[in-house]
Amino acid sequence: MTDLFHYFGQDLVCDQDGALACARETIGTRQSVLRRLCTNENGYLWHRSYGAGLPARIGTPLREAELQRLILAQLAMEARIDQDAPISVRIVASPPGGAACTISYTERGEAGQDSFSFNQDGTV
């Protein structure tokens, strides 16, 4: 599946010809996961279970186990992630009042595991 190249909180990107750039494979999956995790809970009228609302939790007490469960629950709904392969979420507190996350997963149809890190506000 091909999506427009778009990181949460940033503008769409154009390619060298001026057309909207596409995000394929690994980058597309990373962007999709990041959008899901940073979208506010109940943020989509027709898809209430979409979104973890991580940026809205900045400044609240960090409850690692609760945050891990929330992220894993959202990743379980992500179509691009192989749900039969191990998924890990590592959370580290990052002052003031935020967290840095590292997620490891396997994309559907891929052999190796991929991982990426991002801050709770959605920056990579």
MMTF fields as JSON, N, C-alpha, C and O atoms, coordinates in Angstrom:
{
  "mmtfVersion": "1.0.0",
  "mmtfProducer": "UNKNOWN",
  "numBonds": 495,
  "numAtoms": 496,
  "numGroups": 124,
  "numChains": 1,
  "numModels": 1,
  "chainsPerModel": [1],
  "groupsPerChain": [124],
  "chainIdList": ["A"],
  "bondAtomList": [4, 2, 8, 6, 12, 10, 16, 14, 20, 18, 24, 22, 28, 26, 32, 30, 36, 34, 40, 38, 44, 42, 48, 46, 52, 50, 56, 54, 60, 58, 64, 62, 68, 66, 72, 70, 76, 74, 80, 78, 84, 82, 88, 86, 92, 90, 96, 94, 100, 98, 104, 102, 108, 106, 112, 110, 116, 114, 120, 118, 124, 122, 128, 126, 132, 130, 136, 134, 140, 138, 144, 142, 148, 146, 152, 150, 156, 154, 160, 158, 164, 162, 168, 166, 172, 170, 176, 174, 180, 178, 184, 182, 188, 186, 192, 190, 196, 194, 200, 198, 204, 202, 208, 206, 212, 210, 216, 214, 220, 218, 224, 222, 228, 226, 232, 230, 236, 234, 240, 238, 244, 242, 248, 246, 252, 250, 256, 254, 260, 258, 264, 262, 268, 266, 272, 270, 276, 274, 280, 278, 284, 282, 288, 286, 292, 290, 296, 294, 300, 298, 304, 302, 308, 306, 312, 310, 316, 314, 320, 318, 324, 322, 328, 326, 332, 330, 336, 334, 340, 338, 344, 342, 348, 346, 352, 350, 356, 354, 360, 358, 364, 362, 368, 366, 372, 370, 376, 374, 380, 378, 384, 382, 388, 386, 392, 390, 396, 394, 400, 398, 404, 402, 408, 406, 412, 410, 416, 414, 420, 418, 424, 422, 428, 426, 432, 430, 436, 434, 440, 438, 444, 442, 448, 446, 452, 450, 456, 454, 460, 458, 464, 462, 468, 466, 472, 470, 476, 474, 480, 478, 484, 482, 488, 486, 492, 490],
  "bondOrderList": [1, 1, 1, 1, 1, 1, 1, 1, 1, 1, 1, 1, 1, 1, 1, 1, 1, 1, 1, 1, 1, 1, 1, 1, 1, 1, 1, 1, 1, 1, 1, 1, 1, 1, 1, 1, 1, 1, 1, 1, 1, 1, 1, 1, 1, 1, 1, 1, 1, 1, 1, 1, 1, 1, 1, 1, 1, 1, 1, 1, 1, 1, 1, 1, 1, 1, 1, 1, 1, 1, 1, 1, 1, 1, 1, 1, 1, 1, 1, 1, 1, 1, 1, 1, 1, 1, 1, 1, 1, 1, 1, 1, 1, 1, 1, 1, 1, 1, 1, 1, 1, 1, 1, 1, 1, 1, 1, 1, 1, 1, 1, 1, 1, 1, 1, 1, 1, 1, 1, 1, 1, 1, 1],
  "groupList": [{"groupName": "MET", "atomNameList": ["N", "CA", "C", "O"], "elementList": ["N", "C", "C", "O"], "formalChargeList": [0, 0, 0, 0], "bondAtomList": [1, 0, 2, 1, 3, 2], "bondOrderList": [1, 1, 2], "singleLetterCode": "M", "chemCompType": "L-PEPTIDE LINKING"}, {"groupName": "THR", "atomNameList": ["N", "CA", "C", "O"], "elementList": ["N", "C", "C", "O"], "formalChargeList": [0, 0, 0, 0], "bondAtomList": [1, 0, 2, 1, 3, 2], "bondOrderList": [1, 1, 2], "singleLetterCode": "T", "chemCompType": "L-PEPTIDE LINKING"}, {"groupName": "ASP", "atomNameList": ["N", "CA", "C", "O"], "elementList": ["N", "C", "C", "O"], "formalChargeList": [0, 0, 0, 0], "bondAtomList": [1, 0, 2, 1, 3, 2], "bondOrderList": [1, 1, 2], "singleLetterCode": "D", "chemCompType": "L-PEPTIDE LINKING"}, {"groupName": "LEU", "atomNameList": ["N", "CA", "C", "O"], "elementList": ["N", "C", "C", "O"], "formalChargeList": [0, 0, 0, 0], "bondAtomList": [1, 0, 2, 1, 3, 2], "bondOrderList": [1, 1, 2], "singleLetterCode": "L", "chemCompType": "L-PEPTIDE LINKING"}, {"groupName": "PHE", "atomNameList": ["N", "CA", "C", "O"], "elementList": ["N", "C", "C", "O"], "formalChargeList": [0, 0, 0, 0], "bondAtomList": [1, 0, 2, 1, 3, 2], "bondOrderList": [1, 1, 2], "singleLetterCode": "F", "chemCompType": "L-PEPTIDE LINKING"}, {"groupName": "HIS", "atomNameList": ["N", "CA", "C", "O"], "elementList": ["N", "C", "C", "O"], "formalChargeList": [0, 0, 0, 0], "bondAtomList": [1, 0, 2, 1, 3, 2], "bondOrderList": [1, 1, 2], "singleLetterCode": "H", "chemCompType": "L-PEPTIDE LINKING"}, {"groupName": "TYR", "atomNameList": ["N", "CA", "C", "O"], "elementList": ["N", "C", "C", "O"], "formalChargeList": [0, 0, 0, 0], "bondAtomList": [1, 0, 2, 1, 3, 2], "bondOrderList": [1, 1, 2], "singleLetterCode": "Y", "chemCompType": "L-PEPTIDE LINKING"}, {"groupName": "GLY", "atomNameList": ["N", "CA", "C", "O"], "elementList": ["N", "C", "C", "O"], "formalChargeList": [0, 0, 0, 0], "bondAtomList": [1, 0, 2, 1, 3, 2], "bondOrderList": [1, 1, 2], "singleLetterCode": "G", "chemCompType": "PEPTIDE LINKING"}, {"groupName": "GLN", "atomNameList": ["N", "CA", "C", "O"], "elementList": ["N", "C", "C", "O"], "formalChargeList": [0, 0, 0, 0], "bondAtomList": [1, 0, 2, 1, 3, 2], "bondOrderList": [1, 1, 2], "singleLetterCode": "Q", "chemCompType": "L-PEPTIDE LINKING"}, {"groupName": "VAL", "atomNameList": ["N", "CA", "C", "O"], "elementList": ["N", "C", "C", "O"], "formalChargeList": [0, 0, 0, 0], "bondAtomList": [1, 0, 2, 1, 3, 2], "bondOrderList": [1, 1, 2], "singleLetterCode": "V", "chemCompType": "L-PEPTIDE LINKING"}, {"groupName": "CYS", "atomNameList": ["N", "CA", "C", "O"], "elementList": ["N", "C", "C", "O"], "formalChargeList": [0, 0, 0, 0], "bondAtomList": [1, 0, 2, 1, 3, 2], "bondOrderList": [1, 1, 2], "singleLetterCode": "C", "chemCompType": "L-PEPTIDE LINKING"}, {"groupName": "ALA", "atomNameList": ["N", "CA", "C", "O"], "elementList": ["N", "C", "C", "O"], "formalChargeList": [0, 0, 0, 0], "bondAtomList": [1, 0, 2, 1, 3, 2], "bondOrderList": [1, 1, 2], "singleLetterCode": "A", "chemCompType": "L-PEPTIDE LINKING"}, {"groupName": "ARG", "atomNameList": ["N", "CA", "C", "O"], "elementList": ["N", "C", "C", "O"], "formalChargeList": [0, 0, 0, 0], "bondAtomList": [1, 0, 2, 1, 3, 2], "bondOrderList": [1, 1, 2], "singleLetterCode": "R", "chemCompType": "L-PEPTIDE LINKING"}, {"groupName": "GLU", "atomNameList": ["N", "CA", "C", "O"], "elementList": ["N", "C", "C", "O"], "formalChargeList": [0, 0, 0, 0], "bondAtomList": [1, 0, 2, 1, 3, 2], "bondOrderList": [1, 1, 2], "singleLetterCode": "E", "chemCompType": "L-PEPTIDE LINKING"}, {"groupName": "ILE", "atomNameList": ["N", "CA", "C", "O"], "elementList": ["N", "C", "C", "O"], "formalChargeList": [0, 0, 0, 0], "bondAtomList": [1, 0, 2, 1, 3, 2], "bondOrderList": [1, 1, 2], "singleLetterCode": "I", "chemCompType": "L-PEPTIDE LINKING"}, {"groupName": "SER", "atomNameList": ["N", "CA", "C", "O"], "elementList": ["N", "C", "C", "O"], "formalChargeList": [0, 0, 0, 0], "bondAtomList": [1, 0, 2, 1, 3, 2], "bondOrderList": [1, 1, 2], "singleLetterCode": "S", "chemCompType": "L-PEPTIDE LINKING"}, {"groupName": "ASN", "atomNameList": ["N", "CA", "C", "O"], "elementList": ["N", "C", "C", "O"], "formalChargeList": [0, 0, 0, 0], "bondAtomList": [1, 0, 2, 1, 3, 2], "bondOrderList": [1, 1, 2], "singleLetterCode": "N", "chemCompType": "L-PEPTIDE LINKING"}, {"groupName": "TRP", "atomNameList": ["N", "CA", "C", "O"], "elementList": ["N", "C", "C", "O"], "formalChargeList": [0, 0, 0, 0], "bondAtomList": [1, 0, 2, 1, 3, 2], "bondOrderList": [1, 1, 2], "singleLetterCode": "W", "chemCompType": "L-PEPTIDE LINKING"}, {"groupName": "PRO", "atomNameList": ["N", "CA", "C", "O"], "elementList": ["N", "C", "C", "O"], "formalChargeList": [0, 0, 0, 0], "bondAtomList": [1, 0, 2, 1, 3, 2], "bondOrderList": [1, 1, 2], "singleLetterCode": "P", "chemCompType": "L-PEPTIDE LINKING"}],
  "groupTypeList": [0, 1, 2, 3, 4, 5, 6, 4, 7, 8, 2, 3, 9, 10, 2, 8, 2, 7, 11, 3, 11, 10, 11, 12, 13, 1, 14, 7, 1, 12, 8, 15, 9, 3, 12, 12, 3, 10, 1, 16, 13, 16, 7, 6, 3, 17, 5, 12, 15, 6, 7, 11, 7, 3, 18, 11, 12, 14, 7, 1, 18, 3, 12, 13, 11, 13, 3, 8, 12, 3, 14, 3, 11, 8, 3, 11, 0, 13, 11, 12, 14, 2, 8, 2, 11, 18, 14, 15, 9, 12, 14, 9, 11, 15, 18, 18, 7, 7, 11, 11, 10, 1, 14, 15, 6, 1, 13, 12, 7, 13, 11, 7, 8, 2, 15, 4, 15, 4, 16, 8, 2, 7, 1, 9],
  "groupIdList": [1, 2, 3, 4, 5, 6, 7, 8, 9, 10, 11, 12, 13, 14, 15, 16, 17, 18, 19, 20, 21, 22, 23, 24, 25, 26, 27, 28, 29, 30, 31, 32, 33, 34, 35, 36, 37, 38, 39, 40, 41, 42, 43, 44, 45, 46, 47, 48, 49, 50, 51, 52, 53, 54, 55, 56, 57, 58, 59, 60, 61, 62, 63, 64, 65, 66, 67, 68, 69, 70, 71, 72, 73, 74, 75, 76, 77, 78, 79, 80, 81, 82, 83, 84, 85, 86, 87, 88, 89, 90, 91, 92, 93, 94, 95, 96, 97, 98, 99, 100, 101, 102, 103, 104, 105, 106, 107, 108, 109, 110, 111, 112, 113, 114, 115, 116, 117, 118, 119, 120, 121, 122, 123, 124],
  "secStructList": [7, 7, 3, 3, 7, 7, 7, 6, 6, 1, 7, 7, 7, 5, 7, 6, 6, 1, 1, 5, 7, 3, 3, 7, 2, 2, 2, 2, 2, 2, 2, 2, 2, 2, 2, 2, 2, 2, 1, 7, 6, 6, 7, 1, 6, 6, 7, 6, 6, 7, 7, 7, 7, 4, 4, 4, 4, 6, 6, 1, 7, 7, 7, 2, 2, 2, 2, 2, 2, 2, 2, 2, 2, 2, 2, 6, 6, 7, 6, 6, 5, 7, 6, 6, 1, 7, 7, 3, 3, 3, 3, 3, 3, 3, 6, 6, 6, 3, 3, 3, 3, 3, 3, 3, 3, 3, 5, 6, 6, 7, 1, 1, 3, 3, 3, 3, 3, 3, 3, 6, 6, 1, 7, 7],
  "xCoordList": [0.841, 0.0, 0.893, 1.932, 0.481, 1.226, 0.408, -0.78, 1.052, 0.423, 1.186, 2.3, 0.575, 1.3, 2.365, 2.144, 3.509, 4.599, 4.185, 4.095, 3.932, 3.451, 3.775, 3.243, 4.642, 4.889, 3.917, 3.597, 3.45, 2.497, 3.015, 4.172, 2.159, 2.499, 3.307, 3.678, 3.585, 4.366, 3.536, 2.448, 4.06, 3.378, 3.609, 4.53, 2.748, 2.985, 4.25, 4.649, 4.88, 6.156, 5.952, 5.209, 6.608, 6.564, 7.847, 8.91, 7.741, 8.941, 9.604, 9.15, 10.671, 11.429, 10.629, 10.992, 9.528, 8.69, 7.527, 6.75, 7.407, 6.347, 5.082, 4.122, 5.065, 3.906, 4.026, 5.122, 2.909, 2.965, 3.786, 3.562, 4.73, 5.605, 4.84, 3.932, 5.224, 4.607, 5.572, 6.79, 5.015, 5.808, 5.514, 4.369, 6.523, 6.342, 7.037, 7.971, 6.561, 7.159, 7.458, 6.557, 8.704, 9.077, 8.716, 8.159, 9.024, 8.725, 7.216, 6.745, 6.464, 5.004, 4.434, 3.51, 4.981, 4.506, 4.857, 4.025, 6.065, 6.464, 5.543, 5.083, 5.277, 4.417, 2.999, 2.365, 2.501, 1.165, 1.071, 0.096, 2.081, 2.117, 2.172, 1.448, 3.02, 3.159, 1.86, 1.475, 1.184, -0.104, -1.12, -1.865, -1.153, -2.098, -1.827, -2.758, -0.566, -0.225, -0.384, -0.624, -0.256, -0.342, -1.725, -1.99, -2.604, -3.965, -4.717, -4.614, -5.464, -6.226, -7.197, -7.785, -7.354, -8.356, -9.72, -10.024, -10.534, -11.853, -11.755, -12.709, -10.618, -10.4, -11.096, -11.319, -11.441, -12.15, -13.583, -13.818, -14.519, -15.93, -16.364, -17.132, -15.886, -16.341, -15.413, -15.654, -14.385, -13.445, -12.95, -11.8, -13.812, -13.549, -12.352, -11.735, -12.007, -10.902, -9.533, -8.503, -9.513, -8.254, -7.637, -8.311, -6.372, -5.641, -5.357, -6.234, -4.093, -3.668, -3.557, -3.567, -3.452, -3.384, -2.135, -2.206, -0.991, 0.232, 0.61, 0.984, 0.536, 0.913, 0.054, 0.538, -1.195, -2.077, -1.667, -2.127, -0.818, -0.372, 0.91, 1.369, 1.481, 2.696, 2.384, 1.384, 3.247, 3.066, 2.297, 2.23, 1.715, 1.035, 2.04, 3.057, 1.778, 2.712, 2.897, 1.934, 4.142, 4.465, 4.166, 4.753, 3.261, 2.925, 3.31, 2.517, 4.557, 5.114, 4.261, 3.99, 3.833, 3.061, 1.747, 1.351, 1.076, -0.178, 0.056, -0.713, 1.118, 1.451, 1.825, 1.43, 2.571, 2.927, 1.676, 1.554, 0.744, -0.5, -1.293, -1.838, -1.356, -2.074, -1.442, -2.143, -0.125, 0.58, 0.41, 0.138, 0.565, 0.399, -1.021, -1.216, -2.002, -3.393, -3.604, -4.308, -3.0, -3.111, -2.343, -2.82, -1.171, -0.395, -1.106, -0.929, -1.904, -2.661, -3.711, -4.166, -4.098, -5.081, -4.426, -5.12, -3.11, -2.392, -2.236, -1.557, -2.867, -2.905, -1.533, -1.329, -0.61, 0.702, 1.663, 2.732, 1.293, 2.183, 1.773, 0.594, 2.768, 2.555, 2.253, 3.136, 1.02, 0.601, 1.093, 1.011, 1.602, 2.123, 3.59, 4.108, 4.253, 5.659, 5.719, 4.781, 6.811, 6.919, 6.919, 7.497, 6.261, 6.241, 6.718, 6.227, 7.676, 8.141, 8.047, 8.219, 7.771, 7.665, 8.526, 8.336, 9.479, 10.354, 10.103, 10.127, 9.865, 9.555, 10.571, 10.869, 11.1, 12.071, 11.593, 11.252, 11.568, 11.157, 12.119, 13.334, 11.559, 12.383, 11.845, 10.759, 12.599, 12.136, 11.978, 12.691, 11.106, 10.169, 8.829, 8.131, 8.466, 7.133, 6.774, 5.589, 7.741, 7.436, 8.072, 8.571, 8.047, 8.649, 9.167, 8.652, 10.193, 10.706, 10.348, 10.505, 9.872, 9.441, 10.28, 10.633, 10.589, 11.213, 10.309, 10.008, 9.887, 8.991, 9.705, 10.314, 9.629, 10.175, 9.03, 8.236, 8.951, 7.865, 8.324, 9.391, 7.52, 7.774, 6.614, 5.449, 6.941, 5.894, 5.359, 6.08, 4.087, 3.515, 4.306, 4.606, 4.636, 5.339, 6.838, 7.518, 7.371, 8.8, 9.416, 8.736, 10.694, 11.363, 11.946, 11.843, 12.555, 13.256, 12.424, 11.421, 12.876, 12.2, 12.706, 13.877, 11.828, 12.161, 11.915, 11.041, 12.672, 12.406, 12.652, 13.452, 11.953, 12.189, 11.843, 11.08, 12.415, 12.215, 11.563, 11.77, 10.775, 10.131, 9.84, 9.817, 9.619, 9.26, 7.747, 7.027, 7.272, 5.844, 5.077, 3.879, 5.744, 5.054, 4.96, 4.42, 5.484, 5.375, 6.601, 6.64, 7.609, 8.816, 9.683, 9.814, 10.264, 11.086, 12.533, 13.39],
  "yCoordList": [-1.17, 0.0, 1.242, 1.273, 2.244, 3.487, 4.607, 4.759, 5.384, 6.537, 7.795, 7.722, 8.948, 10.196, 10.283, 9.83, 10.86, 11.025, 12.104, 13.28, 11.692, 12.65, 12.181, 11.171, 12.908, 12.653, 13.484, 14.613, 12.933, 13.601, 14.993, 15.15, 15.987, 17.35, 18.129, 19.275, 17.533, 18.218, 18.358, 17.794, 19.109, 19.307, 18.12, 17.327, 18.016, 17.034, 17.421, 18.586, 16.464, 16.685, 16.496, 15.61, 17.323, 17.186, 16.541, 16.71, 15.798, 15.213, 16.245, 17.387, 15.853, 16.81, 17.347, 18.372, 16.656, 17.118, 17.992, 18.486, 18.182, 19.016, 18.262, 18.862, 16.959, 16.14, 15.744, 15.756, 15.398, 14.937, 13.657, 12.719, 13.628, 12.465, 11.33, 11.556, 10.106, 8.918, 8.26, 8.317, 7.645, 6.895, 5.422, 4.986, 4.671, 3.257, 2.431, 2.884, 1.222, 0.193, 0.671, 1.141, 0.56, 0.806, 2.214, 2.379, 3.22, 4.605, 4.801, 5.462, 4.24, 4.35, 3.717, 4.256, 2.577, 1.919, 2.744, 2.903, 3.269, 4.118, 5.323, 5.656, 5.97, 7.145, 6.782, 7.531, 5.65, 5.203, 4.906, 5.282, 4.23, 3.928, 5.223, 5.376, 6.147, 7.41, 8.218, 8.8, 8.258, 8.966, 8.324, 9.024, 6.994, 6.291, 6.616, 6.889, 6.588, 6.801, 8.252, 8.514, 9.189, 10.608, 11.215, 12.315, 10.531, 11.018, 10.907, 9.894, 11.935, 11.935, 10.767, 10.372, 10.222, 9.181, 9.749, 10.897, 8.955, 9.38, 10.554, 11.319, 10.703, 11.822, 11.691, 12.689, 10.468, 10.254, 9.85, 8.846, 10.606, 10.376, 8.967, 8.335, 8.465, 7.175, 6.027, 4.891, 6.284, 5.221, 5.515, 5.911, 5.322, 5.721, 5.019, 5.575, 3.819, 3.088, 3.5, 3.045, 4.354, 4.781, 5.9, 6.879, 5.763, 6.839, 6.582, 6.184, 6.822, 6.642, 7.974, 7.994, 9.078, 10.396, 10.621, 11.261, 10.11, 10.246, 11.689, 11.972, 12.632, 14.009, 14.619, 15.465, 14.208, 14.751, 14.29, 14.853, 13.286, 12.76, 13.426, 13.12, 14.318, 15.01, 15.817, 16.531, 15.694, 16.417, 15.641, 16.062, 14.506, 13.663, 12.659, 12.397, 12.097, 11.1, 9.937, 9.43, 9.531, 8.455, 7.11, 6.755, 6.391, 5.03, 4.105, 3.845, 3.607, 2.855, 1.67, 1.498, 0.848, -0.348, 0.02, -0.628, 1.055, 1.508, 2.028, 1.728, 2.806, 3.355, 2.241, 2.283, 1.259, 0.121, -0.631, -0.983, -0.879, -1.576, -0.783, -1.356, 0.535, 1.389, 1.314, 1.158, 1.425, 1.374, 0.008, -0.072, -1.07, -2.418, -2.643, -3.294, -2.114, -2.252, -1.545, -2.057, -0.377, 0.337, -0.382, -0.458, -0.901, -1.628, -2.902, -3.346, -3.491, -4.694, -4.407, -5.326, -3.143, -2.758, -2.252, -1.925, -2.185, -1.658, -2.768, -3.765, -2.583, -3.618, -3.952, -5.068, -3.037, -3.255, -4.06, -4.458, -4.299, -4.993, -6.458, -6.779, -7.343, -8.779, -9.077, -8.971, -9.445, -9.662, -11.0, -11.235, -11.876, -13.166, -13.077, -13.996, -11.987, -11.782, -10.954, -10.216, -11.069, -10.301, -8.786, -8.298, -8.071, -6.611, -6.158, -6.631, -5.239, -4.736, -3.218, -2.534, -2.717, -1.28, -0.961, -1.52, -0.055, 0.385, 1.866, 2.661, 2.231, 3.622, 4.123, 3.451, 5.321, 5.95, 7.371, 8.104, 7.759, 9.116, 10.131, 9.935, 11.217, 12.303, 13.621, 14.06, 14.244, 15.486, 16.589, 16.566, 17.525, 17.643, 17.002, 17.47, 15.972, 15.387, 14.592, 14.408, 14.117, 13.344, 11.977, 11.53, 11.317, 9.998, 9.804, 10.383, 8.98, 8.556, 7.085, 6.306, 6.705, 5.329, 4.719, 5.389, 3.448, 2.662, 1.459, 0.707, 1.288, 0.205, -0.701, -0.231, -2.004, -3.004, -3.903, -4.366, -4.147, -4.942, -5.501, -5.144, -6.37, -6.918, -6.519, -6.695, -5.98, -5.63, -6.897, -7.884, -6.861, -8.004, -8.227, -7.284, -9.475, -9.82, -9.577, -9.82, -9.113, -8.864, -9.91, -10.463, -10.173, -11.2, -10.644, -11.282, -9.468, -8.929, -7.964, -7.419, -7.774, -6.84, -5.425, -5.222, -4.464, -3.054, -2.364, -2.777, -1.328, -0.554, 0.918, 1.276, 1.753, 3.185, 3.815, 3.263, 4.972, 5.705, 7.041, 7.634, 7.502, 8.804, 9.344, 8.604, 10.641, 11.294, 11.313, 11.195, 11.46, 11.427, 12.52, 12.376, 13.592, 14.655, 14.358, 15.162, 13.203, 12.798, 13.082, 12.697, 13.744, 14.001, 12.752, 12.02, 12.531, 11.338, 11.645, 10.77],
  "zCoordList": [0.0, 0.0, 0.0, 0.66, -0.735, -0.794, -0.167, -0.453, 0.685, 1.322, 0.933, 0.414, 1.187, 1.029, 2.121, 3.244, 1.793, 2.748, 3.735, 3.384, 4.983, 5.971, 7.379, 7.84, 8.058, 9.472, 10.282, 9.911, 11.383, 12.265, 12.635, 13.026, 12.508, 12.899, 11.879, 12.133, 10.736, 9.705, 8.434, 8.323, 7.491, 6.22, 5.297, 5.492, 4.286, 3.233, 2.49, 2.506, 1.846, 1.167, -0.331, -0.752, -1.13, -2.588, -3.085, -2.487, -4.188, -4.788, -5.7, -5.776, -6.387, -7.212, -8.394, -8.97, -8.769, -9.872, -9.401, -10.219, -8.097, -7.554, -7.192, -6.707, -7.419, -7.045, -5.57, -5.009, -4.951, -3.571, -3.498, -4.263, -2.58, -2.423, -1.756, -0.957, -2.102, -1.521, -0.543, -0.715, 0.467, 1.446, 1.227, 1.352, 0.906, 0.639, 1.705, 2.367, 1.848, 2.689, 4.098, 4.793, 4.531, 5.92, 6.385, 7.47, 5.587, 5.976, 6.089, 7.015, 5.167, 5.227, 6.484, 7.094, 6.87, 8.094, 9.315, 10.209, 9.374, 10.505, 10.619, 11.711, 9.506, 9.529, 9.955, 10.699, 9.496, 9.868, 11.357, 12.008, 11.897, 13.335, 14.139, 15.122, 13.728, 14.449, 14.424, 15.438, 13.277, 13.205, 14.141, 14.827, 14.171, 15.042, 16.508, 17.265, 16.908, 18.309, 18.753, 19.932, 17.833, 18.197, 17.98, 18.463, 17.273, 17.086, 18.407, 19.1, 18.754, 20.007, 20.07, 19.064, 21.273, 21.477, 21.112, 21.436, 20.447, 19.966, 19.002, 18.858, 18.344, 17.439, 16.098, 15.412, 15.717, 14.454, 14.758, 15.43, 14.277, 14.55, 14.155, 14.881, 13.017, 12.511, 12.89, 12.481, 13.642, 14.019, 15.441, 15.634, 16.414, 17.802, 18.435, 19.343, 17.984, 18.617, 18.056, 18.555, 17.028, 16.424, 17.253, 17.574, 17.598, 18.252, 19.717, 20.483, 20.091, 21.478, 22.221, 23.451, 21.496, 22.136, 22.968, 24.018, 22.526, 23.322, 23.625, 24.764, 22.663, 23.0, 24.112, 24.863, 24.229, 25.264, 26.659, 27.652, 26.746, 28.035, 28.541, 29.641, 27.764, 28.193, 29.452, 29.51, 30.451, 31.7, 32.754, 33.908, 32.369, 33.356, 33.904, 33.261, 35.069, 35.611, 34.634, 34.059, 34.46, 33.531, 34.189, 35.211, 33.595, 34.031, 32.89, 31.985, 32.948, 31.833, 31.411, 30.222, 32.366, 32.027, 31.334, 30.365, 31.829, 31.231, 29.814, 28.9, 29.641, 28.327, 27.355, 26.19, 27.811, 26.952, 26.505, 25.332, 27.427, 27.07, 26.034, 25.091, 26.211, 25.267, 23.88, 22.88, 23.825, 22.54, 21.889, 20.691, 22.66, 22.104, 21.595, 20.569, 22.297, 21.842, 20.505, 19.635, 20.341, 19.071, 17.959, 16.826, 18.274, 17.274, 16.832, 15.698, 17.713, 17.37, 16.299, 15.618, 16.143, 15.127, 13.843, 12.88, 13.824, 12.661, 11.618, 11.858, 10.472, 9.429, 8.856, 8.377, 8.893, 8.274, 9.149, 8.687, 10.398, 11.32, 11.422, 11.571, 11.341, 11.478, 12.944, 13.796, 13.236, 14.619, 15.174, 16.38, 14.305, 14.753, 15.177, 15.811, 14.834, 15.201, 16.485, 16.789, 17.237, 18.484, 18.232, 17.26, 19.13, 19.109, 20.474, 21.499, 20.489, 21.784, 21.822, 20.813, 23.016, 23.253, 24.457, 25.537, 24.263, 25.35, 25.578, 24.639, 26.827, 27.168, 28.179, 29.166, 27.918, 28.804, 29.079, 28.15, 30.344, 30.706, 30.105, 30.116, 29.582, 29.044, 29.597, 29.219, 30.483, 31.099, 30.059, 29.056, 30.242, 31.352, 31.022, 30.122, 31.709, 31.653, 30.425, 30.145, 29.687, 28.495, 28.533, 29.566, 27.383, 27.277, 25.864, 24.908, 25.753, 24.456, 24.304, 25.244, 23.14, 22.891, 21.777, 20.807, 21.932, 20.871, 20.639, 21.567, 19.414, 19.053, 18.068, 17.107, 18.311, 17.387, 16.939, 17.758, 15.64, 15.069, 13.732, 13.232, 13.165, 11.838, 10.943, 11.301, 9.779, 8.82, 8.176, 8.028, 7.794, 7.074, 5.791, 5.058, 5.536, 4.303, 4.348, 3.351, 5.45, 5.582, 6.509, 7.373, 6.323, 7.122, 8.415, 9.462, 8.356, 9.514, 10.322, 9.861, 11.542, 12.433, 12.184, 11.865, 12.33, 12.172, 13.504, 14.267, 13.783, 14.991, 14.704, 13.841, 15.441, 15.352, 16.683, 17.475, 16.911, 18.157, 17.863, 16.804, 18.815, 18.677, 20.063, 21.046, 20.123, 21.377, 21.518, 20.527, 22.72, 22.991, 22.245, 22.004, 21.883, 21.15, 19.658, 18.898, 19.231, 17.841, 17.003, 15.834, 17.558, 16.787, 16.735, 17.716, 15.576, 15.354, 15.665, 15.541]
}
